[in-house]
Amino acid sequence: MTAAILIFFAILFVLMCILRMAKIGALVAFLFAGIISGPYVLDLFQLSDTWTFLGDLGILFLWFNMGLEINMRHLWGMRRTIFGFGATQVLMVAIMLFPILATVTPWTMLGCIMVALLLAMSSTSEDIQLLTDRNQLNTNMGRQSFSILLFQDLLAIPLLAMLPVFAGKSFNLGASAIDILVLSIALIVGVVIIGRFILNPMMRLVAKLKSKEAFLLAIMLLIVVCAFGAQFAGLPAGLGAFLAGMLLSETIYRHQVSAEITPYSMLFLAFFFIALGMGLNINFLGQYWYIVLAGVVGLVVIKFLAIFIVARVRHVSVPDASMIALLLAQGGEFGLLMLQTMKSSGIDALPSAHQEILTAIIIVSIMLTPILMTVFDFLRRRGKILSHYPLRTTDDIEKSVRPAVIICGFGRVGRTVATMLDAKNIPYIAIDLDVNSVMLGREQGYNVVYGNTCSDAVLRDFGLMPRRTRAVVVALDNVAHARNTILTVRNVAPRVKIFARARNIADSEILLKEGATVAMPETIESSFFLGSGVLSHLGVSENQIKTLLNSMRSDNYSGIKKLGTENG
């Protein structure tokens, strides 16, 4: 077993290095690692319930992260795109696929309709991860892609409810639609009530503990509870996790939650793609490779054309329409889930061999998408395609306002700095781990949020960027925490100016050594202020006082340190 694990990680490492050098996403490496280590190649592992369970957790975390990126107001604002663009895309793909399937396959009309709808669905997990990796989730193209994916996942509810039709059983469409509508409304209302009366007080209590472990466990508990509630109501578990993320997106804890949960969601999502690779029957694929190849090419081309046409009709620009169509041109996990459900439930709407071929087509199309995106980017940069449309960077596309100053710590000093910045209309954001300080500051109108300033993910999420952030103020009273914050800031933005607060000269020296531009010892500076008042009262001119203070501050208060040594 130990040898198998060693070989598996060696395979994964080599694949990761090769594909990253080729600028292809890590998800393909996980897929290939699953194929090679699975039962059909090296047989290091079997596709057990454990792998499937870990993969299911990855999907839940992915949906939760999607919910964190969007709140109810944002979702309502996107309703036209979700139900307009999303519905039209699915309908267009299904209309283009249906006559082809009806011509080249021996399936019934119901079977062709079912497969056309399944193939119209795209891979939510892969597409969201690709958009996140490319920093395009919050662009116009990313939001429209997300809207289509969200509609597809909502469409999964009635498709699952229609399985009895394909099993030849009776089905009351009106009653089922009413049941689904009532359950959906009840779930959303229930989650909102839970969020207001249970979630916020619970998160505030957990935040006061200042325990990273308790904070993380509270998030995981929330995801699982909401997912279970959705599943209990007959809805996809991912929808419950999505609603949990939306609830937290409205709170002050959103960015810290994202920073804490992202590494785990990536880990479990990797398990999902490894399990997906293990499930690909290589022997069967080799036997019918020409059918699978034709199916993959046909699926990608038809979905690309259908989505591109719909996007252009909706006046999406040619570059964005091309990106959306290419991103969504693969099959999806829901299609795999439906095929697996049909197999396990004994639904014989399709022959078993044909189900295996469809499974292979969907998995190969998922593997192909990151490669096609990389080729598309390469040709675009070289001017081989879309040369009449200028390339725009993510910074050009992104319209969100970034803070000019980030204040780490919102105690007495941080609050004073924020007041001064407000007075001059300079955009800033303050971050603190003390939930009481955060809540009080927000009530008083300050732009302060909950987060750990020692986390580079949190700082990036709040807008720390190498060439756009003008200054960082470290106003933390704990020198160890301040030191770690400075190291984190330097790691993200090496050249940004850091103005730090220190208790005394010793702390000031520590912070300067770690990369602070200025580290003011507040005990010394308060003494200077007091001494200046005394000298001014005694008739010493302002210029003389200024010269004296500059002399005492020079070389990191060397004159003060010398006096302290002599007195000692």
ChimeraX attribute file (.defattr): number of C-alpha atoms within 10 A of each C-alpha:
attribute: neighborCount
match mode: 1-to-1
recipient: residues
	/A:1	8
	/A:2	7
	/A:3	8
	/A:4	14
	/A:5	13
	/A:6	11
	/A:7	15
	/A:8	19
	/A:9	13
	/A:10	13
	/A:11	18
	/A:12	22
	/A:13	14
	/A:14	13
	/A:15	19
	/A:16	21
	/A:17	14
	/A:18	13
	/A:19	16
	/A:20	14
	/A:21	10
	/A:22	12
	/A:23	16
	/A:24	21
	/A:25	23
	/A:26	19
	/A:27	24
	/A:28	25
	/A:29	26
	/A:30	26
	/A:31	27
	/A:32	21
	/A:33	25
	/A:34	30
	/A:35	24
	/A:36	22
	/A:37	24
	/A:38	25
	/A:39	18
	/A:40	18
	/A:41	14
	/A:42	13
	/A:43	14
	/A:44	17
	/A:45	19
	/A:46	16
	/A:47	17
	/A:48	10
	/A:49	10
	/A:50	12
	/A:51	19
	/A:52	17
	/A:53	14
	/A:54	17
	/A:55	22
	/A:56	18
	/A:57	21
	/A:58	23
	/A:59	24
	/A:60	25
	/A:61	28
	/A:62	28
	/A:63	27
	/A:64	31
	/A:65	23
	/A:66	22
	/A:67	23
	/A:68	24
	/A:69	19
	/A:70	20
	/A:71	18
	/A:72	14
	/A:73	9
	/A:74	10
	/A:75	15
	/A:76	11
	/A:77	11
	/A:78	16
	/A:79	14
	/A:80	12
	/A:81	21
	/A:82	24
	/A:83	16
	/A:84	15
	/A:85	22
	/A:86	24
	/A:87	16
	/A:88	18
	/A:89	25
	/A:90	25
	/A:91	16
	/A:92	18
	/A:93	24
	/A:94	24
	/A:95	16
	/A:96	16
	/A:97	23
	/A:98	18
	/A:99	14
	/A:100	13
	/A:101	18
	/A:102	17
	/A:103	10
	/A:104	8
	/A:105	11
	/A:106	12
	/A:107	17
	/A:108	14
	/A:109	12
	/A:110	13
	/A:111	20
	/A:112	23
	/A:113	18
	/A:114	23
	/A:115	21
	/A:116	23
	/A:117	22
	/A:118	25
	/A:119	25
	/A:120	29
	/A:121	28
	/A:122	27
	/A:123	25
	/A:124	24
	/A:125	22
	/A:126	25
	/A:127	24
	/A:128	22
	/A:129	19
	/A:130	22
	/A:131	19
	/A:132	13
	/A:133	12
	/A:134	12
	/A:135	14
	/A:136	18
	/A:137	22
	/A:138	19
	/A:139	18
	/A:140	15
	/A:141	21
	/A:142	22
	/A:143	18
	/A:144	23
	/A:145	27
	/A:146	24
	/A:147	23
	/A:148	26
	/A:149	22
	/A:150	19
	/A:151	21
	/A:152	26
	/A:153	19
	/A:154	15
	/A:155	16
	/A:156	20
	/A:157	17
	/A:158	14
	/A:159	16
	/A:160	16
	/A:161	16
	/A:162	17
	/A:163	19
	/A:164	14
	/A:165	17
	/A:166	18
	/A:167	14
	/A:168	11
	/A:169	9
	/A:170	9
	/A:171	14
	/A:172	10
	/A:173	13
	/A:174	8
	/A:175	10
	/A:176	14
	/A:177	14
	/A:178	11
	/A:179	13
	/A:180	17
	/A:181	12
	/A:182	12
	/A:183	17
	/A:184	18
	/A:185	11
	/A:186	13
	/A:187	21
	/A:188	15
	/A:189	12
	/A:190	13
	/A:191	21
	/A:192	17
	/A:193	12
	/A:194	15
	/A:195	20
	/A:196	11
	/A:197	10
	/A:198	12
	/A:199	20
	/A:200	17
	/A:201	12
	/A:202	12
	/A:203	20
	/A:204	17
	/A:205	13
	/A:206	19
	/A:207	20
	/A:208	13
	/A:209	14
	/A:210	13
	/A:211	10
	/A:212	13
	/A:213	11
	/A:214	14
	/A:215	21
	/A:216	16
	/A:217	13
	/A:218	16
	/A:219	20
	/A:220	16
	/A:221	11
	/A:222	18
	/A:223	25
	/A:224	19
	/A:225	16
	/A:226	24
	/A:227	24
	/A:228	18
	/A:229	20
	/A:230	23
	/A:231	15
	/A:232	13
	/A:233	18
	/A:234	16
	/A:235	23
	/A:236	19
	/A:237	23
	/A:238	25
	/A:239	26
	/A:240	29
	/A:241	31
	/A:242	24
	/A:243	28
	/A:244	28
	/A:245	29
	/A:246	26
	/A:247	24
	/A:248	26
	/A:249	22
	/A:250	16
	/A:251	16
	/A:252	20
	/A:253	19
	/A:254	21
	/A:255	23
	/A:256	23
	/A:257	22
	/A:258	22
	/A:259	19
	/A:260	19
	/A:261	19
	/A:262	15
	/A:263	11
	/A:264	16
	/A:265	21
	/A:266	17
	/A:267	15
	/A:268	22
	/A:269	26
	/A:270	23
	/A:271	25
	/A:272	26
	/A:273	29
	/A:274	28
	/A:275	28
	/A:276	24
	/A:277	26
	/A:278	27
	/A:279	20
	/A:280	22
	/A:281	18
	/A:282	19
	/A:283	11
	/A:284	15
	/A:285	18
	/A:286	10
	/A:287	10
	/A:288	13
	/A:289	16
	/A:290	11
	/A:291	13
	/A:292	23
	/A:293	16
	/A:294	11
	/A:295	19
	/A:296	24
	/A:297	13
	/A:298	15
	/A:299	21
	/A:300	22
	/A:301	15
	/A:302	20
	/A:303	28
	/A:304	22
	/A:305	18
	/A:306	24
	/A:307	27
	/A:308	23
	/A:309	18
	/A:310	20
	/A:311	22
	/A:312	14
	/A:313	11
	/A:314	13
	/A:315	10
	/A:316	18
	/A:317	13
	/A:318	14
	/A:319	17
	/A:320	18
	/A:321	24
	/A:322	21
	/A:323	20
	/A:324	23
	/A:325	25
	/A:326	22
	/A:327	26
	/A:328	25
	/A:329	30
	/A:330	30
	/A:331	28
	/A:332	25
	/A:333	21
	/A:334	20
	/A:335	24
	/A:336	20
	/A:337	14
	/A:338	18
	/A:339	21
	/A:340	15
	/A:341	14
	/A:342	19
	/A:343	16
	/A:344	9
	/A:345	11
	/A:346	10
	/A:347	18
	/A:348	14
	/A:349	20
	/A:350	19
	/A:351	12
	/A:352	14
	/A:353	10
	/A:354	12
	/A:355	19
	/A:356	17
	/A:357	18
	/A:358	22
	/A:359	24
	/A:360	25
	/A:361	26
	/A:362	25
	/A:363	24
	/A:364	20
	/A:365	23
	/A:366	28
	/A:367	21
	/A:368	16
	/A:369	25
	/A:370	22
	/A:371	17
	/A:372	14
	/A:373	18
	/A:374	15
	/A:375	15
	/A:376	17
	/A:377	15
	/A:378	14
	/A:379	14
	/A:380	17
	/A:381	14
	/A:382	10
	/A:383	14
	/A:384	10
	/A:385	14
	/A:386	14
	/A:387	12
	/A:388	8
	/A:389	12
	/A:390	11
	/A:391	13
	/A:392	8
	/A:393	9
	/A:394	13
	/A:395	10
	/A:396	9
	/A:397	13
	/A:398	14
	/A:399	11
	/A:400	10
	/A:401	8
	/A:402	16
	/A:403	20
	/A:404	18
	/A:405	23
	/A:406	26
	/A:407	27
	/A:408	27
	/A:409	29
	/A:410	26
	/A:411	16
	/A:412	12
	/A:413	18
	/A:414	20
	/A:415	19
	/A:416	12
	/A:417	17
	/A:418	23
	/A:419	13
	/A:420	11
	/A:421	15
	/A:422	14
	/A:423	9
	/A:424	8
	/A:425	9
	/A:426	12
	/A:427	15
	/A:428	23
	/A:429	19
	/A:430	29
	/A:431	24
	/A:432	22
	/A:433	20
	/A:434	20
	/A:435	22
	/A:436	14
	/A:437	20
	/A:438	24
	/A:439	16
	/A:440	12
	/A:441	18
	/A:442	14
	/A:443	11
	/A:444	9
	/A:445	8
	/A:446	19
	/A:447	16
	/A:448	26
	/A:449	26
	/A:450	25
	/A:451	27
	/A:452	23
	/A:453	27
	/A:454	18
	/A:455	17
	/A:456	19
	/A:457	19
	/A:458	22
	/A:459	24
	/A:460	16
	/A:461	15
	/A:462	20
	/A:463	19
	/A:464	25
	/A:465	19
	/A:466	16
	/A:467	10
	/A:468	14
	/A:469	19
	/A:470	16
	/A:471	19
	/A:472	24
	/A:473	24
	/A:474	31
	/A:475	25
	/A:476	25
	/A:477	16
	/A:478	13
	/A:479	17
	/A:480	13
	/A:481	16
	/A:482	26
	/A:483	23
	/A:484	16
	/A:485	23
	/A:486	25
	/A:487	19
	/A:488	18
	/A:489	28
	/A:490	19
	/A:491	12
	/A:492	16
	/A:493	17
	/A:494	14
	/A:495	16
	/A:496	21
	/A:497	19
	/A:498	24
	/A:499	21
	/A:500	25
	/A:501	25
	/A:502	27
	/A:503	18
	/A:504	15
	/A:505	20
	/A:506	11
	/A:507	20
	/A:508	22
	/A:509	17
	/A:510	17
	/A:511	29
	/A:512	20
	/A:513	12
	/A:514	15
	/A:515	21
	/A:516	26
	/A:517	17
	/A:518	19
	/A:519	26
	/A:520	23
	/A:521	20
	/A:522	16
	/A:523	12
	/A:524	17
	/A:525	15
	/A:526	11
	/A:527	11
	/A:528	17
	/A:529	11
	/A:530	11
	/A:531	14
	/A:532	18
	/A:533	13
	/A:534	12
	/A:535	14
	/A:536	13
	/A:537	10
	/A:538	9
	/A:539	8
	/A:540	13
	/A:541	11
	/A:542	12
	/A:543	9
	/A:544	12
	/A:545	17
	/A:546	12
	/A:547	11
	/A:548	13
	/A:549	17
	/A:550	12
	/A:551	14
	/A:552	16
	/A:553	17
	/A:554	11
	/A:555	9
	/A:556	17
	/A:557	18
	/A:558	14
	/A:559	14
	/A:560	15
	/A:561	14
	/A:562	11
	/A:563	10
	/A:564	10
	/A:565	9
	/A:566	7
	/A:567	7
	/A:568	6
